[in-house]
Amino acid sequence: MKLLTILAVLCLGVWLWRAQRRPSVKDQTPQPGRTQSEQAPHEMVACRSCAVHIPAAEAHVGKLGSYCCTDHLKRSES
Ligand SMILES: [Zn+2]
């Protein structure tokens, strides 16, 4: 009977420990969300001059739009 009580307490302890760990797993789920937000800057834009698609973060943004390089930006906007 003593062994059964110890086992029951152990099971309860493990169950409680696992129940407490689950919210922390939920807290970690925003991390993939963070990686998605990190992936967001990889949005592609087309160069207004040659229509080449480049990541928005690497695009040269002018008054009229985005360009793949400063050369195309200067050529299209001057
Ligand atoms: Zn271009």
PDB file of the backbone (N, CA, C, O) and the ligand in Angstrom, with CONECT records:
HET     ZN  A 101       1
ATOM      1  N   MET A   1       0.843  -1.213   0.000  1.00  0.00           N
ATOM      2  CA  MET A   1       0.000   0.000   0.000  1.00  0.00           C
ATOM      3  C   MET A   1       0.874   1.256   0.000  1.00  0.00           C
ATOM      4  O   MET A   1       0.556   2.252  -0.650  1.00  0.00           O
ATOM      5  N   LYS A   2       1.980   1.185   0.743  1.00  0.00           N
ATOM      6  CA  LYS A   2       2.905   2.310   0.824  1.00  0.00           C
ATOM      7  C   LYS A   2       3.494   2.606  -0.566  1.00  0.00           C
ATOM      8  O   LYS A   2       3.634   3.756  -0.981  1.00  0.00           O
ATOM      9  N   LEU A   3       3.834   1.501  -1.268  1.00  0.00           N
ATOM     10  CA  LEU A   3       4.405   1.614  -2.608  1.00  0.00           C
ATOM     11  C   LEU A   3       3.408   2.251  -3.579  1.00  0.00           C
ATOM     12  O   LEU A   3       3.772   3.062  -4.431  1.00  0.00           O
ATOM     13  N   LEU A   4       2.132   1.857  -3.424  1.00  0.00           N
ATOM     14  CA  LEU A   4       1.076   2.424  -4.277  1.00  0.00           C
ATOM     15  C   LEU A   4       0.948   3.928  -4.069  1.00  0.00           C
ATOM     16  O   LEU A   4       0.773   4.682  -5.027  1.00  0.00           O
ATOM     17  N   THR A   5       1.035   4.358  -2.821  1.00  0.00           N
ATOM     18  CA  THR A   5       0.936   5.781  -2.493  1.00  0.00           C
ATOM     19  C   THR A   5       2.103   6.544  -3.103  1.00  0.00           C
ATOM     20  O   THR A   5       1.931   7.624  -3.668  1.00  0.00           O
ATOM     21  N   ILE A   6       3.299   5.961  -2.977  1.00  0.00           N
ATOM     22  CA  ILE A   6       4.502   6.600  -3.542  1.00  0.00           C
ATOM     23  C   ILE A   6       4.362   6.708  -5.058  1.00  0.00           C
ATOM     24  O   ILE A   6       4.688   7.738  -5.648  1.00  0.00           O
ATOM     25  N   LEU A   7       3.873   5.633  -5.684  1.00  0.00           N
ATOM     26  CA  LEU A   7       3.675   5.620  -7.134  1.00  0.00           C
ATOM     27  C   LEU A   7       2.648   6.678  -7.560  1.00  0.00           C
ATOM     28  O   LEU A   7       2.833   7.381  -8.553  1.00  0.00           O
ATOM     29  N   ALA A   8       1.565   6.770  -6.785  1.00  0.00           N
ATOM     30  CA  ALA A   8       0.518   7.739  -7.094  1.00  0.00           C
ATOM     31  C   ALA A   8       1.058   9.165  -6.995  1.00  0.00           C
ATOM     32  O   ALA A   8       0.763  10.007  -7.843  1.00  0.00           O
ATOM     33  N   VAL A   9       1.842   9.427  -5.965  1.00  0.00           N
ATOM     34  CA  VAL A   9       2.432  10.756  -5.770  1.00  0.00           C
ATOM     35  C   VAL A   9       3.406  11.054  -6.904  1.00  0.00           C
ATOM     36  O   VAL A   9       3.442  12.167  -7.429  1.00  0.00           O
ATOM     37  N   LEU A  10       4.192  10.051  -7.275  1.00  0.00           N
ATOM     38  CA  LEU A  10       5.151  10.204  -8.372  1.00  0.00           C
ATOM     39  C   LEU A  10       4.430  10.528  -9.681  1.00  0.00           C
ATOM     40  O   LEU A  10       4.825  11.431 -10.419  1.00  0.00           O
ATOM     41  N   CYS A  11       3.350   9.759  -9.956  1.00  0.00           N
ATOM     42  CA  CYS A  11       2.574   9.992 -11.183  1.00  0.00           C
ATOM     43  C   CYS A  11       1.971  11.394 -11.185  1.00  0.00           C
ATOM     44  O   CYS A  11       1.986  12.090 -12.200  1.00  0.00           O
ATOM     45  N   LEU A  12       1.440  11.793 -10.030  1.00  0.00           N
ATOM     46  CA  LEU A  12       0.853  13.130  -9.909  1.00  0.00           C
ATOM     47  C   LEU A  12       1.918  14.207 -10.138  1.00  0.00           C
ATOM     48  O   LEU A  12       1.684  15.213 -10.808  1.00  0.00           O
ATOM     49  N   GLY A  13       3.096  13.958  -9.554  1.00  0.00           N
ATOM     50  CA  GLY A  13       4.201  14.900  -9.715  1.00  0.00           C
ATOM     51  C   GLY A  13       4.623  15.037 -11.164  1.00  0.00           C
ATOM     52  O   GLY A  13       4.836  16.140 -11.666  1.00  0.00           O
ATOM     53  N   VAL A  14       4.742  13.877 -11.838  1.00  0.00           N
ATOM     54  CA  VAL A  14       5.123  13.885 -13.259  1.00  0.00           C
ATOM     55  C   VAL A  14       4.040  14.582 -14.087  1.00  0.00           C
ATOM     56  O   VAL A  14       4.342  15.353 -14.998  1.00  0.00           O
ATOM     57  N   TRP A  15       2.767  14.300 -13.756  1.00  0.00           N
ATOM     58  CA  TRP A  15       1.660  14.894 -14.504  1.00  0.00           C
ATOM     59  C   TRP A  15       1.659  16.415 -14.336  1.00  0.00           C
ATOM     60  O   TRP A  15       1.470  17.166 -15.294  1.00  0.00           O
ATOM     61  N   LEU A  16       1.875  16.849 -13.080  1.00  0.00           N
ATOM     62  CA  LEU A  16       1.914  18.285 -12.800  1.00  0.00           C
ATOM     63  C   LEU A  16       3.096  18.943 -13.516  1.00  0.00           C
ATOM     64  O   LEU A  16       2.970  20.041 -14.059  1.00  0.00           O
ATOM     65  N   TRP A  17       4.239  18.263 -13.510  1.00  0.00           N
ATOM     66  CA  TRP A  17       5.451  18.782 -14.155  1.00  0.00           C
ATOM     67  C   TRP A  17       5.239  18.940 -15.660  1.00  0.00           C
ATOM     68  O   TRP A  17       5.650  19.927 -16.270  1.00  0.00           O
ATOM     69  N   ARG A  18       4.568  17.908 -16.245  1.00  0.00           N
ATOM     70  CA  ARG A  18       4.306  17.978 -17.692  1.00  0.00           C
ATOM     71  C   ARG A  18       3.274  19.049 -18.011  1.00  0.00           C
ATOM     72  O   ARG A  18       3.357  19.721 -19.039  1.00  0.00           O
ATOM     73  N   ALA A  19       2.279  19.204 -17.099  1.00  0.00           N
ATOM     74  CA  ALA A  19       1.242  20.217 -17.299  1.00  0.00           C
ATOM     75  C   ALA A  19       1.845  21.618 -17.237  1.00  0.00           C
ATOM     76  O   ALA A  19       1.425  22.528 -17.951  1.00  0.00           O
ATOM     77  N   GLN A  20       2.850  21.766 -16.357  1.00  0.00           N
ATOM     78  CA  GLN A  20       3.515  23.069 -16.239  1.00  0.00           C
ATOM     79  C   GLN A  20       4.423  23.348 -17.422  1.00  0.00           C
ATOM     80  O   GLN A  20       4.640  24.503 -17.789  1.00  0.00           O
ATOM     81  N   ARG A  21       4.949  22.294 -18.016  1.00  0.00           N
ATOM     82  CA  ARG A  21       5.871  22.472 -19.151  1.00  0.00           C
ATOM     83  C   ARG A  21       5.136  22.887 -20.411  1.00  0.00           C
ATOM     84  O   ARG A  21       5.692  23.584 -21.260  1.00  0.00           O
ATOM     85  N   ARG A  22       3.856  22.451 -20.539  1.00  0.00           N
ATOM     86  CA  ARG A  22       3.112  22.744 -21.773  1.00  0.00           C
ATOM     87  C   ARG A  22       2.989  24.234 -22.087  1.00  0.00           C
ATOM     88  O   ARG A  22       3.195  24.633 -23.234  1.00  0.00           O
ATOM     89  N   PRO A  23       2.651  25.085 -21.075  1.00  0.00           N
ATOM     90  CA  PRO A  23       2.584  26.525 -21.409  1.00  0.00           C
ATOM     91  C   PRO A  23       3.915  27.076 -21.895  1.00  0.00           C
ATOM     92  O   PRO A  23       3.945  27.979 -22.731  1.00  0.00           O
ATOM     93  N   SER A  24       5.036  26.529 -21.368  1.00  0.00           N
ATOM     94  CA  SER A  24       6.348  27.002 -21.814  1.00  0.00           C
ATOM     95  C   SER A  24       6.586  26.607 -23.264  1.00  0.00           C
ATOM     96  O   SER A  24       7.268  27.313 -24.007  1.00  0.00           O
ATOM     97  N   VAL A  25       6.005  25.450 -23.667  1.00  0.00           N
ATOM     98  CA  VAL A  25       6.102  25.042 -25.068  1.00  0.00           C
ATOM     99  C   VAL A  25       5.296  26.029 -25.923  1.00  0.00           C
ATOM    100  O   VAL A  25       5.688  26.379 -27.036  1.00  0.00           O
ATOM    101  N   LYS A  26       4.153  26.469 -25.364  1.00  0.00           N
ATOM    102  CA  LYS A  26       3.350  27.460 -26.087  1.00  0.00           C
ATOM    103  C   LYS A  26       4.099  28.784 -26.195  1.00  0.00           C
ATOM    104  O   LYS A  26       3.990  29.497 -27.192  1.00  0.00           O
ATOM    105  N   ASP A  27       4.873  29.104 -25.129  1.00  0.00           N
ATOM    106  CA  ASP A  27       5.665  30.334 -25.157  1.00  0.00           C
ATOM    107  C   ASP A  27       6.731  30.269 -26.240  1.00  0.00           C
ATOM    108  O   ASP A  27       7.131  31.290 -26.799  1.00  0.00           O
ATOM    109  N   GLN A  28       7.190  29.041 -26.530  1.00  0.00           N
ATOM    110  CA  GLN A  28       8.228  28.888 -27.548  1.00  0.00           C
ATOM    111  C   GLN A  28       7.643  28.951 -28.953  1.00  0.00           C
ATOM    112  O   GLN A  28       8.369  29.196 -29.916  1.00  0.00           O
ATOM    113  N   THR A  29       6.316  28.728 -29.079  1.00  0.00           N
ATOM    114  CA  THR A  29       5.715  28.748 -30.416  1.00  0.00           C
ATOM    115  C   THR A  29       5.821  30.111 -31.108  1.00  0.00           C
ATOM    116  O   THR A  29       5.921  30.140 -32.334  1.00  0.00           O
ATOM    117  N   PRO A  30       5.805  31.249 -30.386  1.00  0.00           N
ATOM    118  CA  PRO A  30       6.030  32.515 -31.106  1.00  0.00           C
ATOM    119  C   PRO A  30       7.388  32.601 -31.787  1.00  0.00           C
ATOM    120  O   PRO A  30       7.586  33.437 -32.669  1.00  0.00           O
ATOM    121  N   GLN A  31       8.337  31.737 -31.383  1.00  0.00           N
ATOM    122  CA  GLN A  31       9.659  31.762 -32.021  1.00  0.00           C
ATOM    123  C   GLN A  31       9.588  31.450 -33.510  1.00  0.00           C
ATOM    124  O   GLN A  31      10.224  32.130 -34.316  1.00  0.00           O
ATOM    125  N   PRO A  32       8.796  30.392 -33.896  1.00  0.00           N
ATOM    126  CA  PRO A  32       8.643  30.233 -35.353  1.00  0.00           C
ATOM    127  C   PRO A  32       7.989  31.469 -35.975  1.00  0.00           C
ATOM    128  O   PRO A  32       8.276  31.824 -37.118  1.00  0.00           O
ATOM    129  N   GLY A  33       7.102  32.125 -35.202  1.00  0.00           N
ATOM    130  CA  GLY A  33       6.504  33.370 -35.681  1.00  0.00           C
ATOM    131  C   GLY A  33       7.563  34.434 -35.882  1.00  0.00           C
ATOM    132  O   GLY A  33       7.496  35.229 -36.820  1.00  0.00           O
ATOM    133  N   ARG A  34       8.556  34.441 -34.976  1.00  0.00           N
ATOM    134  CA  ARG A  34       9.649  35.396 -35.110  1.00  0.00           C
ATOM    135  C   ARG A  34      10.453  35.119 -36.373  1.00  0.00           C
ATOM    136  O   ARG A  34      10.884  36.040 -37.067  1.00  0.00           O
ATOM    137  N   THR A  35      10.650  33.813 -36.664  1.00  0.00           N
ATOM    138  CA  THR A  35      11.403  33.483 -37.869  1.00  0.00           C
ATOM    139  C   THR A  35      10.592  33.878 -39.103  1.00  0.00           C
ATOM    140  O   THR A  35      11.153  34.250 -40.133  1.00  0.00           O
ATOM    141  N   GLN A  36       9.246  33.790 -38.984  1.00  0.00           N
ATOM    142  CA  GLN A  36       8.421  34.212 -40.111  1.00  0.00           C
ATOM    143  C   GLN A  36       8.559  35.714 -40.329  1.00  0.00           C
ATOM    144  O   GLN A  36       8.607  36.190 -41.463  1.00  0.00           O
ATOM    145  N   SER A  37       8.622  36.455 -39.214  1.00  0.00           N
ATOM    146  CA  SER A  37       8.784  37.902 -39.353  1.00  0.00           C
ATOM    147  C   SER A  37      10.179  38.232 -39.887  1.00  0.00           C
ATOM    148  O   SER A  37      10.384  39.243 -40.558  1.00  0.00           O
ATOM    149  N   GLU A  38      11.153  37.330 -39.564  1.00  0.00           N
ATOM    150  CA  GLU A  38      12.487  37.519 -40.120  1.00  0.00           C
ATOM    151  C   GLU A  38      12.485  37.223 -41.623  1.00  0.00           C
ATOM    152  O   GLU A  38      13.259  37.788 -42.396  1.00  0.00           O
ATOM    153  N   GLN A  39      11.580  36.312 -42.002  1.00  0.00           N
ATOM    154  CA  GLN A  39      11.490  35.977 -43.414  1.00  0.00           C
ATOM    155  C   GLN A  39      10.711  37.042 -44.191  1.00  0.00           C
ATOM    156  O   GLN A  39      10.818  37.123 -45.415  1.00  0.00           O
ATOM    157  N   ALA A  40       9.941  37.846 -43.489  1.00  0.00           N
ATOM    158  CA  ALA A  40       9.130  38.873 -44.131  1.00  0.00           C
ATOM    159  C   ALA A  40       9.965  39.849 -44.971  1.00  0.00           C
ATOM    160  O   ALA A  40       9.516  40.227 -46.053  1.00  0.00           O
ATOM    161  N   PRO A  41      11.173  40.281 -44.521  1.00  0.00           N
ATOM    162  CA  PRO A  41      11.970  41.188 -45.355  1.00  0.00           C
ATOM    163  C   PRO A  41      12.371  40.589 -46.700  1.00  0.00           C
ATOM    164  O   PRO A  41      12.832  41.309 -47.585  1.00  0.00           O
ATOM    165  N   HIS A  42      12.195  39.248 -46.863  1.00  0.00           N
ATOM    166  CA  HIS A  42      12.545  38.623 -48.132  1.00  0.00           C
ATOM    167  C   HIS A  42      11.434  38.790 -49.171  1.00  0.00           C
ATOM    168  O   HIS A  42      11.420  38.100 -50.190  1.00  0.00           O
ATOM    169  N   GLU A  43      10.524  39.692 -48.909  1.00  0.00           N
ATOM    170  CA  GLU A  43       9.470  39.995 -49.870  1.00  0.00           C
ATOM    171  C   GLU A  43      10.140  40.505 -51.158  1.00  0.00           C
ATOM    172  O   GLU A  43      11.034  41.349 -51.109  1.00  0.00           O
ATOM    173  N   MET A  44       9.701  39.986 -52.292  1.00  0.00           N
ATOM    174  CA  MET A  44      10.352  40.322 -53.550  1.00  0.00           C
ATOM    175  C   MET A  44       9.668  41.513 -54.221  1.00  0.00           C
ATOM    176  O   MET A  44       8.444  41.647 -54.200  1.00  0.00           O
ATOM    177  N   VAL A  45      10.481  42.355 -54.802  1.00  0.00           N
ATOM    178  CA  VAL A  45       9.965  43.483 -55.577  1.00  0.00           C
ATOM    179  C   VAL A  45      10.621  43.460 -56.965  1.00  0.00           C
ATOM    180  O   VAL A  45      11.746  42.987 -57.126  1.00  0.00           O
ATOM    181  N   ALA A  46       9.905  43.972 -57.946  1.00  0.00           N
ATOM    182  CA  ALA A  46      10.439  43.992 -59.310  1.00  0.00           C
ATOM    183  C   ALA A  46      11.113  45.330 -59.582  1.00  0.00           C
ATOM    184  O   ALA A  46      10.617  46.383 -59.181  1.00  0.00           O
ATOM    185  N   CYS A  47      12.248  45.273 -60.269  1.00  0.00           N
ATOM    186  CA  CYS A  47      12.934  46.494 -60.681  1.00  0.00           C
ATOM    187  C   CYS A  47      12.072  47.193 -61.732  1.00  0.00           C
ATOM    188  O   CYS A  47      11.589  46.551 -62.665  1.00  0.00           O
ATOM    189  N   ARG A  48      11.882  48.491 -61.585  1.00  0.00           N
ATOM    190  CA  ARG A  48      11.065  49.253 -62.536  1.00  0.00           C
ATOM    191  C   ARG A  48      11.746  49.376 -63.891  1.00  0.00           C
ATOM    192  O   ARG A  48      11.085  49.636 -64.896  1.00  0.00           O
ATOM    193  N   SER A  49      13.039  49.194 -63.925  1.00  0.00           N
ATOM    194  CA  SER A  49      13.785  49.356 -65.167  1.00  0.00           C
ATOM    195  C   SER A  49      13.895  48.047 -65.950  1.00  0.00           C
ATOM    196  O   SER A  49      13.559  48.009 -67.134  1.00  0.00           O
ATOM    197  N   CYS A  50      14.362  46.973 -65.305  1.00  0.00           N
ATOM    198  CA  CYS A  50      14.596  45.731 -66.021  1.00  0.00           C
ATOM    199  C   CYS A  50      13.691  44.592 -65.568  1.00  0.00           C
ATOM    200  O   CYS A  50      13.802  43.482 -66.089  1.00  0.00           O
ATOM    201  N   ALA A  51      12.796  44.837 -64.610  1.00  0.00           N
ATOM    202  CA  ALA A  51      11.820  43.866 -64.112  1.00  0.00           C
ATOM    203  C   ALA A  51      12.437  42.668 -63.399  1.00  0.00           C
ATOM    204  O   ALA A  51      11.758  41.668 -63.166  1.00  0.00           O
ATOM    205  N   VAL A  52      13.705  42.762 -63.054  1.00  0.00           N
ATOM    206  CA  VAL A  52      14.333  41.700 -62.270  1.00  0.00           C
ATOM    207  C   VAL A  52      13.787  41.753 -60.849  1.00  0.00           C
ATOM    208  O   VAL A  52      13.654  42.826 -60.261  1.00  0.00           O
ATOM    209  N   HIS A  53      13.466  40.559 -60.297  1.00  0.00           N
ATOM    210  CA  HIS A  53      12.934  40.515 -58.933  1.00  0.00           C
ATOM    211  C   HIS A  53      14.074  40.409 -57.932  1.00  0.00           C
ATOM    212  O   HIS A  53      14.964  39.567 -58.054  1.00  0.00           O
ATOM    213  N   ILE A  54      14.021  41.285 -56.943  1.00  0.00           N
ATOM    214  CA  ILE A  54      15.058  41.335 -55.903  1.00  0.00           C
ATOM    215  C   ILE A  54      14.376  41.444 -54.539  1.00  0.00           C
ATOM    216  O   ILE A  54      13.261  41.957 -54.451  1.00  0.00           O
ATOM    217  N   PRO A  55      15.036  40.965 -53.466  1.00  0.00           N
ATOM    218  CA  PRO A  55      14.446  41.121 -52.128  1.00  0.00           C
ATOM    219  C   PRO A  55      14.223  42.597 -51.810  1.00  0.00           C
ATOM    220  O   PRO A  55      15.071  43.441 -52.102  1.00  0.00           O
ATOM    221  N   ALA A  56      13.075  42.896 -51.212  1.00  0.00           N
ATOM    222  CA  ALA A  56      12.732  44.291 -50.902  1.00  0.00           C
ATOM    223  C   ALA A  56      13.813  44.954 -50.051  1.00  0.00           C
ATOM    224  O   ALA A  56      14.051  46.155 -50.174  1.00  0.00           O
ATOM    225  N   ALA A  57      14.471  44.170 -49.186  1.00  0.00           N
ATOM    226  CA  ALA A  57      15.512  44.709 -48.311  1.00  0.00           C
ATOM    227  C   ALA A  57      16.731  45.165 -49.106  1.00  0.00           C
ATOM    228  O   ALA A  57      17.447  46.072 -48.681  1.00  0.00           O
ATOM    229  N   GLU A  58      16.972  44.533 -50.274  1.00  0.00           N
ATOM    230  CA  GLU A  58      18.148  44.864 -51.084  1.00  0.00           C
ATOM    231  C   GLU A  58      17.820  45.847 -52.209  1.00  0.00           C
ATOM    232  O   GLU A  58      18.709  46.289 -52.936  1.00  0.00           O
ATOM    233  N   ALA A  59      16.532  46.186 -52.345  1.00  0.00           N
ATOM    234  CA  ALA A  59      16.120  47.050 -53.443  1.00  0.00           C
ATOM    235  C   ALA A  59      16.554  48.495 -53.205  1.00  0.00           C
ATOM    236  O   ALA A  59      16.620  48.956 -52.065  1.00  0.00           O
ATOM    237  N   HIS A  60      16.843  49.189 -54.276  1.00  0.00           N
ATOM    238  CA  HIS A  60      17.170  50.613 -54.220  1.00  0.00           C
ATOM    239  C   HIS A  60      15.871  51.365 -54.503  1.00  0.00           C
ATOM    240  O   HIS A  60      15.380  51.379 -55.631  1.00  0.00           O
ATOM    241  N   VAL A  61      15.333  51.981 -53.478  1.00  0.00           N
ATOM    242  CA  VAL A  61      14.028  52.619 -53.603  1.00  0.00           C
ATOM    243  C   VAL A  61      14.188  54.067 -54.034  1.00  0.00           C
ATOM    244  O   VAL A  61      14.871  54.858 -53.384  1.00  0.00           O
ATOM    245  N   GLY A  62      13.541  54.393 -55.148  1.00  0.00           N
ATOM    246  CA  GLY A  62      13.549  55.760 -55.644  1.00  0.00           C
ATOM    247  C   GLY A  62      12.190  56.401 -55.472  1.00  0.00           C
ATOM    248  O   GLY A  62      11.325  55.857 -54.785  1.00  0.00           O
ATOM    249  N   LYS A  63      11.993  57.572 -56.102  1.00  0.00           N
ATOM    250  CA  LYS A  63      10.717  58.273 -55.982  1.00  0.00           C
ATOM    251  C   LYS A  63       9.603  57.521 -56.696  1.00  0.00           C
ATOM    252  O   LYS A  63       8.455  57.538 -56.253  1.00  0.00           O
ATOM    253  N   LEU A  64       9.943  56.859 -57.807  1.00  0.00           N
ATOM    254  CA  LEU A  64       8.932  56.192 -58.630  1.00  0.00           C
ATOM    255  C   LEU A  64       8.751  54.714 -58.290  1.00  0.00           C
ATOM    256  O   LEU A  64       7.727  54.126 -58.641  1.00  0.00           O
ATOM    257  N   GLY A  65       9.718  54.108 -57.618  1.00  0.00           N
ATOM    258  CA  GLY A  65       9.595  52.698 -57.288  1.00  0.00           C
ATOM    259  C   GLY A  65      10.911  52.094 -56.866  1.00  0.00           C
ATOM    260  O   GLY A  65      11.841  52.804 -56.483  1.00  0.00           O
ATOM    261  N   SER A  66      10.985  50.763 -56.938  1.00  0.00           N
ATOM    262  CA  SER A  66      12.182  50.044 -56.502  1.00  0.00           C
ATOM    263  C   SER A  66      13.007  49.609 -57.701  1.00  0.00           C
ATOM    264  O   SER A  66      12.471  49.307 -58.767  1.00  0.00           O
ATOM    265  N   TYR A  67      14.318  49.583 -57.510  1.00  0.00           N
ATOM    266  CA  TYR A  67      15.238  49.207 -58.581  1.00  0.00           C
ATOM    267  C   TYR A  67      16.241  48.179 -58.069  1.00  0.00           C
ATOM    268  O   TYR A  67      16.480  48.074 -56.866  1.00  0.00           O
ATOM    269  N   CYS A  68      16.827  47.417 -59.003  1.00  0.00           N
ATOM    270  CA  CYS A  68      17.769  46.375 -58.620  1.00  0.00           C
ATOM    271  C   CYS A  68      19.134  46.957 -58.281  1.00  0.00           C
ATOM    272  O   CYS A  68      19.887  46.365 -57.507  1.00  0.00           O
ATOM    273  N   CYS A  69      19.458  48.112 -58.855  1.00  0.00           N
ATOM    274  CA  CYS A  69      20.767  48.708 -58.602  1.00  0.00           C
ATOM    275  C   CYS A  69      20.667  50.227 -58.745  1.00  0.00           C
ATOM    276  O   CYS A  69      19.692  50.748 -59.288  1.00  0.00           O
ATOM    277  N   THR A  70      21.672  50.915 -58.259  1.00  0.00           N
ATOM    278  CA  THR A  70      21.667  52.379 -58.316  1.00  0.00           C
ATOM    279  C   THR A  70      21.717  52.870 -59.759  1.00  0.00           C
ATOM    280  O   THR A  70      21.200  53.940 -60.078  1.00  0.00           O
ATOM    281  N   ASP A  71      22.346  52.076 -60.631  1.00  0.00           N
ATOM    282  CA  ASP A  71      22.446  52.447 -62.041  1.00  0.00           C
ATOM    283  C   ASP A  71      21.051  52.555 -62.667  1.00  0.00           C
ATOM    284  O   ASP A  71      20.752  53.531 -63.356  1.00  0.00           O
ATOM    285  N   HIS A  72      20.212  51.566 -62.428  1.00  0.00           N
ATOM    286  CA  HIS A  72      18.852  51.586 -62.976  1.00  0.00           C
ATOM    287  C   HIS A  72      18.025  52.686 -62.315  1.00  0.00           C
ATOM    288  O   HIS A  72      17.187  53.313 -62.964  1.00  0.00           O
ATOM    289  N   LEU A  73      18.261  52.918 -61.027  1.00  0.00           N
ATOM    290  CA  LEU A  73      17.554  53.984 -60.319  1.00  0.00           C
ATOM    291  C   LEU A  73      17.869  55.320 -60.945  1.00  0.00           C
ATOM    292  O   LEU A  73      16.965  56.110 -61.214  1.00  0.00           O
ATOM    293  N   LYS A  74      19.167  55.589 -61.186  1.00  0.00           N
ATOM    294  CA  LYS A  74      19.604  56.854 -61.790  1.00  0.00           C
ATOM    295  C   LYS A  74      19.067  56.983 -63.202  1.00  0.00           C
ATOM    296  O   LYS A  74      18.585  58.050 -63.583  1.00  0.00           O
ATOM    297  N   ARG A  75      19.142  55.902 -63.994  1.00  0.00           N
ATOM    298  CA  ARG A  75      18.704  55.942 -65.385  1.00  0.00           C
ATOM    299  C   ARG A  75      17.215  56.214 -65.508  1.00  0.00           C
ATOM    300  O   ARG A  75      16.781  56.939 -66.403  1.00  0.00           O
ATOM    301  N   SER A  76      16.418  55.617 -64.588  1.00  0.00           N
ATOM    302  CA  SER A  76      14.957  55.752 -64.699  1.00  0.00           C
ATOM    303  C   SER A  76      14.438  57.049 -64.113  1.00  0.00           C
ATOM    304  O   SER A  76      13.387  57.539 -64.525  1.00  0.00           O
ATOM    305  N   GLU A  77      15.158  57.606 -63.161  1.00  0.00           N
ATOM    306  CA  GLU A  77      14.609  58.770 -62.457  1.00  0.00           C
ATOM    307  C   GLU A  77      15.323  60.068 -62.778  1.00  0.00           C
ATOM    308  O   GLU A  77      15.001  61.106 -62.200  1.00  0.00           O
ATOM    309  N   SER A  78      16.298  60.034 -63.698  1.00  0.00           N
ATOM    310  CA  SER A  78      16.959  61.289 -64.034  1.00  0.00           C
ATOM    311  C   SER A  78      16.646  61.681 -65.479  1.00  0.00           C
ATOM    312  O   SER A  78      17.115  62.716 -65.953  1.00  0.00           O
TER     313      SER A  78
HETATM  314 ZN    ZN A 101      17.122  46.687 -62.830  1.00  0.00          ZN2+
END
